[in-house]
Amino acid sequence: MLKMSQIDSIKNMWRDGRSKAEIKEVTGLDRKTISKYINKEDFSKGPEVYTKEQRGVRWQII
């Protein structure tokens, strides 16, 4: 989890027209992490929790 100041920096760079690759170079963060925080609007919610039905079955005992 990033600090709010880091998230603000990412969002500000994105709003200023920097690409995800440029943000990656400046912050050293993975592009998937950058995308996650660019797209996230509500930071008051915790991580999403899925039920087994929503996740799907990965393996099955026969």
N, CA, C and O atoms as a GROMACS GRO file, in nm:
protein
  248
    1MET      N    1   0.084  -0.118   0.000
    1MET     CA    2   0.000   0.000   0.000
    1MET      C    3   0.089   0.124   0.000
    1MET      O    4   0.184   0.134   0.077
    2LEU      N    5   0.055   0.215  -0.087
    2LEU     CA    6   0.131   0.339  -0.097
    2LEU      C    7   0.076   0.445   0.000
    2LEU      O    8  -0.039   0.438   0.043
    3LYS      N    9   0.159   0.539   0.032
    3LYS     CA   10   0.115   0.654   0.112
    3LYS      C   11   0.034   0.746   0.022
    3LYS      O   12   0.053   0.747  -0.100
    4MET      N   13  -0.056   0.823   0.082
    4MET     CA   14  -0.140   0.913   0.004
    4MET      C   15  -0.056   1.014  -0.074
    4MET      O   16  -0.094   1.054  -0.184
    5SER      N   17   0.056   1.056  -0.019
    5SER     CA   18   0.141   1.152  -0.090
    5SER      C   19   0.195   1.090  -0.219
    5SER      O   20   0.208   1.159  -0.320
    6GLN      N   21   0.228   0.960  -0.215
    6GLN     CA   22   0.276   0.891  -0.335
    6GLN      C   23   0.164   0.878  -0.438
    6GLN      O   24   0.186   0.897  -0.558
    7ILE      N   25   0.045   0.846  -0.390
    7ILE     CA   26  -0.070   0.833  -0.480
    7ILE      C   27  -0.102   0.967  -0.544
    7ILE      O   28  -0.130   0.974  -0.664
    8ASP      N   29  -0.097   1.074  -0.465
    8ASP     CA   30  -0.121   1.208  -0.519
    8ASP      C   31  -0.018   1.243  -0.626
    8ASP      O   32  -0.053   1.302  -0.729
    9SER      N   33   0.107   1.207  -0.603
    9SER     CA   34   0.212   1.234  -0.702
    9SER      C   35   0.185   1.160  -0.833
    9SER      O   36   0.199   1.218  -0.941
   10ILE      N   37   0.145   1.035  -0.823
   10ILE     CA   38   0.114   0.954  -0.942
   10ILE      C   39  -0.002   1.019  -1.018
   10ILE      O   40   0.006   1.038  -1.139
   11LYS      N   41  -0.108   1.052  -0.946
   11LYS     CA   42  -0.226   1.112  -1.011
   11LYS      C   43  -0.193   1.247  -1.073
   11LYS      O   44  -0.242   1.279  -1.182
   12ASN      N   45  -0.112   1.327  -1.006
   12ASN     CA   46  -0.074   1.458  -1.059
   12ASN      C   47   0.009   1.444  -1.186
   12ASN      O   48  -0.012   1.516  -1.283
   13MET      N   49   0.104   1.350  -1.186
   13MET     CA   50   0.186   1.328  -1.305
   13MET      C   51   0.098   1.282  -1.422
   13MET      O   52   0.119   1.325  -1.536
   14TRP      N   53   0.001   1.196  -1.394
   14TRP     CA   54  -0.089   1.146  -1.496
   14TRP      C   55  -0.174   1.261  -1.554
   14TRP      O   56  -0.191   1.272  -1.676
   15ARG      N   57  -0.226   1.346  -1.464
   15ARG     CA   58  -0.306   1.461  -1.506
   15ARG      C   59  -0.222   1.560  -1.588
   15ARG      O   60  -0.274   1.627  -1.677
   16ASP      N   61  -0.094   1.569  -1.558
   16ASP     CA   62  -0.004   1.659  -1.630
   16ASP      C   63   0.036   1.605  -1.767
   16ASP      O   64   0.107   1.672  -1.842
   17GLY      N   65  -0.012   1.484  -1.800
   17GLY     CA   66   0.012   1.429  -1.932
   17GLY      C   67   0.128   1.333  -1.943
   17GLY      O   68   0.166   1.294  -2.054
   18ARG      N   69   0.185   1.294  -1.830
   18ARG     CA   70   0.295   1.197  -1.836
   18ARG      C   71   0.240   1.057  -1.863
   18ARG      O   72   0.129   1.025  -1.820
   19SER      N   73   0.316   0.977  -1.933
   19SER     CA   74   0.275   0.839  -1.961
   19SER      C   75   0.305   0.751  -1.839
   19SER      O   76   0.377   0.791  -1.748
   20LYS      N   77   0.249   0.632  -1.840
   20LYS     CA   78   0.275   0.537  -1.733
   20LYS      C   79   0.423   0.498  -1.730
   20LYS      O   80   0.480   0.474  -1.623
   21ALA      N   81   0.484   0.491  -1.847
   21ALA     CA   82   0.627   0.458  -1.855
   21ALA      C   83   0.711   0.567  -1.790
   21ALA      O   84   0.808   0.538  -1.720
   22GLU      N   85   0.674   0.693  -1.813
   22GLU     CA   86   0.746   0.804  -1.750
   22GLU      C   87   0.728   0.804  -1.599
   22GLU      O   88   0.822   0.828  -1.524
   23ILE      N   89   0.605   0.776  -1.556
   23ILE     CA   90   0.578   0.770  -1.411
   23ILE      C   91   0.658   0.657  -1.349
   23ILE      O   92   0.710   0.671  -1.238
   24LYS      N   93   0.668   0.544  -1.420
   24LYS     CA   94   0.746   0.429  -1.372
   24LYS      C   95   0.892   0.468  -1.351
   24LYS      O   96   0.953   0.431  -1.251
   25GLU      N   97   0.949   0.543  -1.447
   25GLU     CA   98   1.089   0.585  -1.437
   25GLU      C   99   1.111   0.676  -1.316
   25GLU      O  100   1.213   0.665  -1.247
   26VAL      N  101   1.016   0.765  -1.289
   26VAL     CA  102   1.030   0.860  -1.179
   26VAL      C  103   1.012   0.792  -1.044
   26VAL      O  104   1.088   0.816  -0.951
   27THR      N  105   0.909   0.706  -1.034
   27THR     CA  106   0.873   0.647  -0.904
   27THR      C  107   0.941   0.514  -0.876
   27THR      O  108   0.962   0.479  -0.760
   28GLY      N  109   0.976   0.440  -0.981
   28GLY     CA  110   1.032   0.307  -0.962
   28GLY      C  111   0.927   0.201  -0.935
   28GLY      O  112   0.960   0.088  -0.900
   29LEU      N  113   0.800   0.237  -0.951
   29LEU     CA  114   0.690   0.143  -0.927
   29LEU      C  115   0.658   0.065  -1.054
   29LEU      O  116   0.686   0.112  -1.164
   30ASP      N  117   0.599  -0.051  -1.038
   30ASP     CA  118   0.555  -0.133  -1.149
   30ASP      C  119   0.440  -0.064  -1.221
   30ASP      O  120   0.361   0.007  -1.159
   31ARG      N  121   0.430  -0.084  -1.352
   31ARG     CA  122   0.325  -0.019  -1.430
   31ARG      C  123   0.185  -0.064  -1.387
   31ARG      O  124   0.090   0.012  -1.398
   32LYS      N  125   0.173  -0.189  -1.339
   32LYS     CA  126   0.042  -0.238  -1.292
   32LYS      C  127   0.000  -0.164  -1.165
   32LYS      O  128  -0.117  -0.133  -1.147
   33THR      N  129   0.096  -0.136  -1.079
   33THR     CA  130   0.067  -0.059  -0.958
   33THR      C  131   0.026   0.082  -0.994
   33THR      O  132  -0.067   0.138  -0.936
   34ILE      N  133   0.095   0.140  -1.090
   34ILE     CA  134   0.062   0.276  -1.135
   34ILE      C  135  -0.079   0.278  -1.192
   34ILE      O  136  -0.157   0.368  -1.160
   35SER      N  137  -0.113   0.182  -1.275
   35SER     CA  138  -0.248   0.174  -1.333
   35SER      C  139  -0.353   0.159  -1.225
   35SER      O  140  -0.459   0.222  -1.231
   36LYS      N  141  -0.324   0.078  -1.126
   36LYS     CA  142  -0.419   0.054  -1.017
   36LYS      C  143  -0.455   0.185  -0.948
   36LYS      O  144  -0.573   0.212  -0.923
   37TYR      N  145  -0.356   0.266  -0.918
   37TYR     CA  146  -0.382   0.389  -0.845
   37TYR      C  147  -0.434   0.501  -0.935
   37TYR      O  148  -0.504   0.591  -0.887
   38ILE      N  149  -0.402   0.498  -1.062
   38ILE     CA  150  -0.459   0.597  -1.154
   38ILE      C  151  -0.609   0.574  -1.167
   38ILE      O  152  -0.687   0.669  -1.171
   39ASN      N  153  -0.649   0.448  -1.174
   39ASN     CA  154  -0.789   0.414  -1.197
   39ASN      C  155  -0.875   0.414  -1.071
   39ASN      O  156  -0.997   0.421  -1.080
   40LYS      N  157  -0.813   0.407  -0.955
   40LYS     CA  158  -0.889   0.400  -0.830
   40LYS      C  159  -0.939   0.538  -0.790
   40LYS      O  160  -0.863   0.635  -0.788
   41GLU      N  161  -1.068   0.547  -0.760
   41GLU     CA  162  -1.130   0.673  -0.722
   41GLU      C  163  -1.152   0.684  -0.571
   41GLU      O  164  -1.126   0.788  -0.511
   42ASP      N  165  -1.202   0.577  -0.511
   42ASP     CA  166  -1.240   0.580  -0.370
   42ASP      C  167  -1.138   0.504  -0.286
   42ASP      O  168  -1.128   0.381  -0.296
   43PHE      N  169  -1.061   0.575  -0.205
   43PHE     CA  170  -0.958   0.512  -0.123
   43PHE      C  171  -1.006   0.479   0.017
   43PHE      O  172  -0.929   0.431   0.099
   44SER      N  173  -1.134   0.505   0.045
   44SER     CA  174  -1.186   0.477   0.178
   44SER      C  175  -1.225   0.330   0.194
   44SER      O  176  -1.234   0.279   0.305
   45LYS      N  177  -1.246   0.262   0.082
   45LYS     CA  178  -1.283   0.121   0.086
   45LYS      C  179  -1.158   0.036   0.098
   45LYS      O  180  -1.052   0.071   0.045
   46GLY      N  181  -1.171  -0.077   0.167
   46GLY     CA  182  -1.061  -0.172   0.176
   46GLY      C  183  -1.052  -0.252   0.048
   46GLY      O  184  -1.125  -0.225  -0.047
   47PRO      N  185  -0.964  -0.350   0.044
   47PRO     CA  186  -0.954  -0.434  -0.075
   47PRO      C  187  -1.083  -0.514  -0.097
   47PRO      O  188  -1.152  -0.550  -0.002
   48GLU      N  189  -1.113  -0.539  -0.222
   48GLU     CA  190  -1.234  -0.615  -0.253
   48GLU      C  191  -1.215  -0.760  -0.210
   48GLU      O  192  -1.108  -0.818  -0.228
   49VAL      N  193  -1.320  -0.817  -0.153
   49VAL     CA  194  -1.318  -0.956  -0.110
   49VAL      C  195  -1.420  -1.031  -0.193
   49VAL      O  196  -1.536  -0.990  -0.203
   50TYR      N  197  -1.377  -1.141  -0.252
   50TYR     CA  198  -1.463  -1.218  -0.339
   50TYR      C  199  -1.505  -1.348  -0.271
   50TYR      O  200  -1.429  -1.407  -0.194
   51THR      N  201  -1.626  -1.392  -0.301
   51THR     CA  202  -1.672  -1.522  -0.253
   51THR      C  203  -1.615  -1.629  -0.346
   51THR      O  204  -1.560  -1.598  -0.452
   52LYS      N  205  -1.627  -1.754  -0.306
   52LYS     CA  206  -1.578  -1.864  -0.390
   52LYS      C  207  -1.646  -1.864  -0.526
   52LYS      O  208  -1.583  -1.892  -0.627
   53GLU      N  209  -1.776  -1.833  -0.527
   53GLU     CA  210  -1.851  -1.832  -0.652
   53GLU      C  211  -1.798  -1.724  -0.746
   53GLU      O  212  -1.792  -1.745  -0.868
   54GLN      N  213  -1.762  -1.609  -0.691
   54GLN     CA  214  -1.711  -1.500  -0.774
   54GLN      C  215  -1.571  -1.531  -0.826
   54GLN      O  216  -1.537  -1.492  -0.938
   55ARG      N  217  -1.490  -1.600  -0.746
   55ARG     CA  218  -1.353  -1.632  -0.786
   55ARG      C  219  -1.350  -1.745  -0.886
   55ARG      O  220  -1.263  -1.748  -0.973
   56GLY      N  221  -1.445  -1.839  -0.874
   56GLY     CA  222  -1.442  -1.958  -0.958
   56GLY      C  223  -1.361  -2.066  -0.891
   56GLY      O  224  -1.288  -2.040  -0.796
   57VAL      N  225  -1.374  -2.186  -0.938
   57VAL     CA  226  -1.304  -2.301  -0.881
   57VAL      C  227  -1.172  -2.318  -0.955
   57VAL      O  228  -1.171  -2.326  -1.078
   58ARG      N  229  -1.063  -2.323  -0.883
   58ARG     CA  230  -0.932  -2.340  -0.945
   58ARG      C  231  -0.896  -2.487  -0.961
   58ARG      O  232  -0.830  -2.526  -1.058
   59TRP      N  233  -0.938  -2.567  -0.869
   59TRP     CA  234  -0.909  -2.708  -0.877
   59TRP      C  235  -1.024  -2.784  -0.812
   59TRP      O  236  -1.103  -2.726  -0.738
   60GLN      N  237  -1.032  -2.910  -0.839
   60GLN     CA  238  -1.141  -2.991  -0.786
   60GLN      C  239  -1.086  -3.126  -0.743
   60GLN      O  240  -1.010  -3.190  -0.816
   61ILE      N  241  -1.126  -3.170  -0.625
   61ILE     CA  242  -1.085  -3.302  -0.575
   61ILE      C  243  -1.179  -3.406  -0.634
   61ILE      O  244  -1.301  -3.394  -0.627
   62ILE      N  245  -1.119  -3.509  -0.690
   62ILE     CA  246  -1.200  -3.617  -0.751
   62ILE      C  247  -1.207  -3.735  -0.658
   62ILE      O  248  -1.270  -3.836  -0.690
   0.00000   0.00000   0.00000
